[in-house]
Amino acid sequence: MTEAALTRGRVLVVAGSDPSGGAGIQADIKTISALRGYAATAITALTVQNTLGVTDVMPVPSSFIASQIKAVLSDIGADCVKTGMLHSAEVVETVVSILSEANFRGAVVVDPVMVATSGDRLLEVTAVESLKKLLIPRATVLTPNIPEAELLTGTVIKSVDDMRRAAGFIIKMGAESVLMKGGHLDTETIHDVLIMADGTEYICAAQKRHTRHTHGTGCTLASALATGLALGQALPDAFRHAHAFVQAAIEAAPGFGAGCGPLGHSYVRVP
């Protein structure tokens, strides 16, 4: 195996920690590892949460976040950077600044974590403009769910056509592509739609599972996508594999917790 092949699959995740293991950094590491990538992390915040909700957040100082990112990029390196919970404008600005300073040229997957599955807000209102002006233009692909896309675009999304329209607005903000997640639509079939800057689109559909075990689906999808890109897959292929992984992980959910339970990352058989 060549040295180039050996270095593929490195994903640096910049996100918050979930002590219950269902979302955030913990879900990211499980996903990347299950898909045979290498996970490195820069933690942006410590949260107190479980399947019932988020009860507290302790932000990590921006200077310390910057030091974590620099430490990884200067030694391990990364083929893809995936961002999750960036709770303040200062943190968004720090991440963008360090990536620029490091002249990072790999893919950047941005999961615009704004609201937890439980409904708890994870992004300060003042940070939304920084996200739109600074981080979205750095995104190889943005992965919003419908509530996040509505907040970013100021539109109401009730259909797949509305998803396409919102994706178009986000691409105009500078993103190279947008993966619109359709799980919040009131339909029996879930449509996730990947839309490229040139208008090309790819759709993955799945039967909606009526289950409460969906904690961390957004983190998992974005990290699976990032792993595919880090391993050298074309974006449409990485999208299809990520979608399939999430569906399998939902089906394999272990049933833990009294609320919105975690996925079964470790129980998915990966080819």
SEDREN-578956 format. One line per field, with one value per residue (C-alpha): residue number from 1; residue in one letter; x, y, z. Coordinates in nm, 4 decimals. Example, Ala and Ser with C-alpha at 12.3 -4.5 7.8 and 13.67 -1.06 7.14 Angstrom:
REM residues 2
zami <- (1  2)
koldren <- (a  s)
u <- (1.2300  1.3670)
v <- (-0.4500  -0.1060)
w <- (0.7800  0.7140)
This chain:
REM residues 271
zami <- (1  2  3  4  5  6  7  8  9  10  11  12  13  14  15  16  17  18  19  20  21  22  23  24  25  26  27  28  29  30  31  32  33  34  35  36  37  38  39  40  41  42  43  44  45  46  47  48  49  50  51  52  53  54  55  56  57  58  59  60  61  62  63  64  65  66  67  68  69  70  71  72  73  74  75  76  77  78  79  80  81  82  83  84  85  86  87  88  89  90  91  92  93  94  95  96  97  98  99  100  101  102  103  104  105  106  107  108  109  110  111  112  113  114  115  116  117  118  119  120  121  122  123  124  125  126  127  128  129  130  131  132  133  134  135  136  137  138  139  140  141  142  143  144  145  146  147  148  149  150  151  152  153  154  155  156  157  158  159  160  161  162  163  164  165  166  167  168  169  170  171  172  173  174  175  176  177  178  179  180  181  182  183  184  185  186  187  188  189  190  191  192  193  194  195  196  197  198  199  200  201  202  203  204  205  206  207  208  209  210  211  212  213  214  215  216  217  218  219  220  221  222  223  224  225  226  227  228  229  230  231  232  233  234  235  236  237  238  239  240  241  242  243  244  245  246  247  248  249  250  251  252  253  254  255  256  257  258  259  260  261  262  263  264  265  266  267  268  269  270  271)
koldren <- (m  t  e  a  a  l  t  r  g  r  v  l  v  v  a  g  s  d  p  s  g  g  a  g  i  q  a  d  i  k  t  i  s  a  l  r  g  y  a  a  t  a  i  t  a  l  t  v  q  n  t  l  g  v  t  d  v  m  p  v  p  s  s  f  i  a  s  q  i  k  a  v  l  s  d  i  g  a  d  c  v  k  t  g  m  l  h  s  a  e  v  v  e  t  v  v  s  i  l  s  e  a  n  f  r  g  a  v  v  v  d  p  v  m  v  a  t  s  g  d  r  l  l  e  v  t  a  v  e  s  l  k  k  l  l  i  p  r  a  t  v  l  t  p  n  i  p  e  a  e  l  l  t  g  t  v  i  k  s  v  d  d  m  r  r  a  a  g  f  i  i  k  m  g  a  e  s  v  l  m  k  g  g  h  l  d  t  e  t  i  h  d  v  l  i  m  a  d  g  t  e  y  i  c  a  a  q  k  r  h  t  r  h  t  h  g  t  g  c  t  l  a  s  a  l  a  t  g  l  a  l  g  q  a  l  p  d  a  f  r  h  a  h  a  f  v  q  a  a  i  e  a  a  p  g  f  g  a  g  c  g  p  l  g  h  s  y  v  r  v  p)
u <- (0.0000  0.1362  0.2057  -0.0690  -0.3233  -0.2198  -0.2842  -0.6376  -0.9400  -0.8289  -1.1236  -1.0771  -1.4044  -1.4559  -1.7654  -1.9175  -1.9165  -2.2263  -2.1701  -2.4569  -2.2684  -2.5542  -2.4504  -2.1616  -1.7983  -1.8888  -2.1215  -1.8667  -1.5864  -1.8108  -1.9240  -1.5801  -1.4307  -1.7127  -1.6499  -1.2756  -1.1639  -0.9389  -1.1044  -0.9249  -1.1127  -1.1146  -1.3793  -1.5705  -1.7984  -1.8899  -2.2614  -2.4725  -2.7290  -2.8916  -3.1810  -3.4191  -3.2451  -2.9624  -2.9433  -2.6124  -2.3297  -1.9715  -1.7978  -1.4307  -1.2256  -1.1652  -0.7884  -0.7954  -1.0102  -0.7563  -0.4700  -0.6449  -0.6978  -0.3385  -0.2015  -0.3861  -0.3219  0.0483  0.1104  -0.1599  -0.3060  -0.6554  -0.8146  -1.1464  -1.2624  -1.6133  -1.7664  -2.0551  -2.1524  -1.9844  -2.1886  -2.0775  -1.9667  -1.6196  -1.5856  -1.7011  -1.4506  -1.1733  -1.2321  -1.2408  -0.9288  -0.7263  -0.8261  -0.7171  -0.3945  -0.3157  -0.3933  -0.6210  -0.7165  -0.9205  -1.2980  -1.4944  -1.8267  -2.0337  -2.3161  -2.4797  -2.5782  -2.8322  -3.0917  -3.0587  -3.2999  -3.4642  -3.5333  -3.2628  -3.0796  -2.7062  -2.6076  -2.6270  -2.8487  -2.5554  -2.3523  -2.5906  -2.4565  -2.0968  -2.1934  -2.3510  -2.0764  -1.7655  -1.8157  -2.0739  -1.8449  -1.5766  -1.8106  -1.7569  -2.0983  -2.3447  -2.5793  -2.8791  -3.1991  -3.5213  -3.5418  -3.1778  -3.2329  -3.5378  -3.3323  -3.0526  -3.2728  -3.5778  -3.8038  -4.0726  -4.0032  -4.3000  -4.1961  -3.9012  -3.9348  -3.9052  -3.5901  -3.4460  -3.5286  -3.3656  -3.0566  -3.0317  -3.0301  -2.7548  -2.5441  -2.5732  -2.4160  -2.1067  -2.1399  -2.0181  -2.3081  -2.5913  -2.7217  -3.0779  -3.2057  -3.5770  -3.6562  -3.8691  -4.1190  -4.4588  -4.4327  -4.3954  -4.0924  -3.7788  -3.5983  -3.2423  -3.1366  -2.7796  -2.7697  -2.4533  -2.3694  -2.4368  -2.7891  -2.7118  -2.8981  -2.8951  -3.1750  -3.1721  -3.5125  -3.6077  -3.9236  -3.9676  -3.9178  -4.1596  -3.9083  -3.7901  -3.4310  -3.2951  -3.0578  -2.7497  -2.8717  -2.7429  -2.3972  -2.3820  -2.4792  -2.2293  -1.9480  -2.0250  -2.0192  -1.6900  -1.5365  -1.6324  -1.4747  -1.1634  -1.1315  -1.1380  -1.4983  -1.6758  -1.9352  -2.2431  -2.1010  -2.0113  -2.3684  -2.5285  -2.3072  -2.3691  -2.7460  -2.7403  -2.5248  -2.7645  -3.0665  -2.8907  -2.7808  -3.1387  -3.2586  -2.9834  -3.0600  -3.0006  -3.3074  -3.1209  -3.2651  -3.6100  -3.6217  -3.4790  -3.2394  -2.9020  -2.8299  -2.6589  -2.3343  -2.1393  -2.3971  -2.3884  -2.2055  -1.9953  -1.8845)
v <- (0.0000  0.3432  0.6176  0.8297  0.5515  0.5105  0.8773  0.8807  0.8812  1.1396  1.3458  1.6341  1.6994  2.0412  2.0054  1.9764  1.6812  1.4793  1.2779  1.0424  0.9281  0.9763  1.2919  1.5361  1.4285  1.0853  1.0032  1.1460  0.9215  0.6129  0.6860  0.7620  0.4544  0.2270  0.3469  0.2794  0.6384  0.8035  1.0493  1.3437  1.6075  1.9658  2.0071  2.3367  2.2886  2.0473  1.9834  1.8258  1.6223  1.2846  1.1479  1.3858  1.7097  1.9563  2.1106  2.2977  2.4041  2.4940  2.6677  2.5951  2.9161  3.0063  3.0174  2.6581  2.5469  2.7087  2.5281  2.1906  2.2432  2.3591  2.0629  1.8141  1.9813  2.0371  1.6713  1.4178  1.6282  1.5883  1.4909  1.6451  1.8805  1.8381  2.1076  2.0595  2.2697  2.6113  2.7903  3.1539  3.4039  3.4060  3.0296  3.0431  3.3208  3.1250  2.8061  2.9878  3.1865  2.8788  2.6858  2.9822  3.0246  2.6552  2.6838  2.3813  2.2544  1.9454  1.9120  2.0960  1.9453  2.1941  2.0635  2.3915  2.2679  2.5195  2.3206  1.9800  1.6990  1.7737  2.1327  2.2971  2.5804  2.5156  2.8219  3.1774  3.4063  3.6425  3.3595  3.2971  3.5879  3.4769  3.1287  3.2687  3.5161  3.3238  2.9475  2.8718  3.0140  2.7677  2.4680  2.1926  2.0744  2.2114  1.9604  2.1459  1.9859  2.1685  2.3874  2.4893  2.5684  2.7762  2.9758  3.0288  3.1330  3.2887  3.0589  2.8071  2.4513  2.2184  2.0111  1.8744  2.1656  2.4028  2.2137  2.2689  2.6389  2.6798  2.4939  2.7406  3.0315  2.8655  2.8021  3.1736  3.2329  3.0537  2.6823  2.4481  2.2114  2.1513  1.8254  1.9036  1.6533  1.5861  1.3997  1.6836  1.6803  1.5354  1.2522  0.8751  0.8828  1.0729  1.2474  1.3684  1.5880  1.6775  1.9832  2.1041  2.4615  2.3813  2.2594  1.8887  1.6969  1.3534  1.2113  0.9318  0.8179  0.5939  0.4883  0.6948  0.4856  0.5762  0.5538  0.7800  0.6605  0.9348  1.1199  1.2271  1.1490  1.4816  1.4402  1.0845  1.1734  1.4600  1.2500  0.9574  1.1975  1.3478  1.0023  0.9104  1.2295  1.1745  0.8251  0.9703  0.9006  1.1356  1.3493  1.1716  0.8325  0.9580  1.0915  0.7600  0.5639  0.8124  0.7989  0.4178  0.4142  0.6402  0.4320  0.1145  0.2782  0.3876  0.0324  -0.1000  0.1447  -0.0303  0.1232  0.3107  0.6093  0.7346  1.0036  1.0427  0.7482  0.6999  0.5148  0.1790  0.2929  -0.0096  -0.2590  -0.1548  -0.3977  -0.1987  -0.3711)
w <- (0.0000  -0.0929  0.1604  -0.0043  0.0472  0.4088  0.4853  0.3479  0.5757  0.8323  0.9575  1.2009  1.3805  1.5396  1.7574  2.1034  2.3418  2.4326  2.7534  2.6679  2.3576  2.1133  1.9328  1.9031  1.9191  2.0539  1.7640  1.5202  1.6464  1.6402  1.2851  1.1438  1.3090  1.1904  0.8351  0.8668  0.8828  1.1412  1.3785  1.5374  1.7360  1.8553  2.1234  2.1186  2.4193  2.6954  2.7245  2.9948  2.8064  2.7680  2.5651  2.7448  2.6504  2.7084  3.0563  3.0477  2.8164  2.9109  2.6187  2.5527  2.5121  2.1481  2.1982  2.3256  2.0304  1.7979  1.9726  1.9342  1.5599  1.5087  1.7046  1.4830  1.1481  1.2186  1.3012  1.2094  0.9283  0.7871  0.4580  0.5618  0.8358  0.9725  1.1909  1.4295  1.7301  1.6985  1.9602  1.9193  1.6569  1.8129  1.7712  1.4072  1.3375  1.5111  1.3123  0.9781  1.0691  1.1672  0.8540  0.6424  0.8407  0.7939  0.4222  0.4565  0.1107  0.1945  0.1993  0.4666  0.5756  0.7742  0.9905  1.0997  1.4447  1.5696  1.7622  1.9282  1.8432  2.1792  2.0691  2.2818  2.1043  2.0540  1.8500  1.9782  1.7710  1.7122  1.5580  1.2683  1.0618  1.1188  1.0053  0.6890  0.6054  0.7068  0.7325  0.4630  0.1912  0.3158  0.2936  0.0422  0.1548  0.4117  0.5779  0.7282  0.8443  0.7630  1.0786  1.0297  0.6619  0.7524  1.0040  0.7538  0.4631  0.6271  0.4234  0.5148  0.3981  0.3505  0.0491  -0.1439  -0.3869  -0.0897  0.0118  -0.3349  -0.3194  0.0219  -0.0985  -0.3849  -0.1407  0.0635  -0.2464  -0.3229  0.0202  -0.1113  -0.0305  -0.3042  -0.2386  0.0070  0.1481  0.2574  0.5128  0.4768  0.7968  0.9383  0.6502  0.7364  0.4853  0.5057  0.2770  0.3752  0.0910  0.1466  -0.1440  -0.2444  -0.4685  -0.6396  -0.7359  -1.1043  -1.0207  -1.0441  -0.7742  -0.6196  -0.4042  -0.1493  -0.0242  0.2663  0.4414  0.7574  1.0692  1.3465  1.6276  1.9070  1.8582  1.6334  1.8655  1.6712  1.3192  1.1876  1.3411  1.2136  0.8562  0.8344  0.9792  0.7495  0.4550  0.5742  0.6083  0.2535  0.1220  0.3352  0.1871  -0.1637  -0.2615  -0.5001  -0.3200  -0.4699  -0.3673  -0.0195  0.0105  -0.0829  0.1561  0.4395  0.3891  0.3949  0.7098  0.8991  0.8021  0.9150  1.2420  1.3168  1.2542  1.4830  1.7674  2.1017  2.2678  2.5402  2.7274  2.8200  2.5511  2.2010  2.2055  2.0351  1.7124  1.6866  1.5212  1.6381  1.5118  1.1466  0.9200  0.6753  0.3514)
